[in-house]
Amino acid sequence: MSNYLKKLVVKPRSEIRLKHFDPGYHGRQESHKSALPEIQENRQKMEELQYLMYAENKHSLLIVLQGLDAAGKDGVVRHVLTGMNPEGCVAVNFKEPTPKELAHDFLWRVHPHVPAKGSVAIFNRSHYEDVLVARVHGLVPKKIWSKRYDQINDFEQLIATENNTTILKFFLHISKDEQLARFKKRLDDPTRQWKISESDYKEREYWGDYVKAFEDVLTRTSTECAPWFIIPSNHKWFRDLAISQIIVRQMEAMGMQLPKPTVNLAEIRRKYHQAENGEKGDRRKKR
């Protein structure tokens, strides 16, 4: 079995050029059918590990999803993370900032959504929009966005150390041809037409600018405490396989355990049997 945790991670201080990464890579698996058993096994493990995390209440997990339009961010949430218990998991989508948010620093709106101990947060788009969209469209000058890489690294270091948060960041890597093919599917499928946006093709004109912006993000913000993973995503099933495997392996590495009972079990058993016997006696009297 391939170890995608090691194979797909962006090592700190690596100079990333996305042309060197094949978005059509699919490892040893040849089809969704052959990958499905491992994907299902990973989902089951994630459910069990999340239960441990919730019960132990010592760790938290932040999953960041980024990619160009139609890369599959919603699909990851829907297909990979369906096993997560909603009681301990929340998905957040950072869209265009509101006027109130713009009146604060760019991380102000993000911090309230980082996961508390015992929980999982999924950022479907994230604080990285402020060094991607903001850069590509010139929403802020270079002297502003160029400082944000270090500010993001400091922010992620803070939540990793102060809140024992494991941070996993996934860049969903698709080709330009694959994006266009997915746009066609949206046009042809009435159940997907709601996803169509006026900006789809306009943003496509900035493909090269976005690629450069993503390369700088991957180069400058993949750290020991908050690594990036470049996920080949032309094959949706491989995307799901790789991400689910990485999440499981990182959660297993946390060494989580169920907490010991905080009550005297012998005393609780005595009370249980006392209540049980008392209720049996009451039922006999009613007869």
Secondary structure, DSSP 4 states (H G I P E B T S, - for coil): ---HHHHSB--TT----GGGS-TT--TT--SHHHHHHHHHHHHHHHHHHHHHHHHH-S-EEEEEEEESTTSSHHHHHHHTGGGS-GGGEEEE---SPPHHHHTS-TTTTTGGGSPPTT-EEEEES-GGGGGTHHHHTTSS-HHHHTTHHHHHHHHHHHHHHHS-EEEEEEEEE--HHHHHHHHHHHHH-TTTGGG--THHHHHHTTHHHHHHHHHHHHHHH--SSS-EEEEE-SSHHHHHHHHHHHHHHHHHTT---PPPPSS-HHHHHHHHHHHHHHHHHHHHHH-
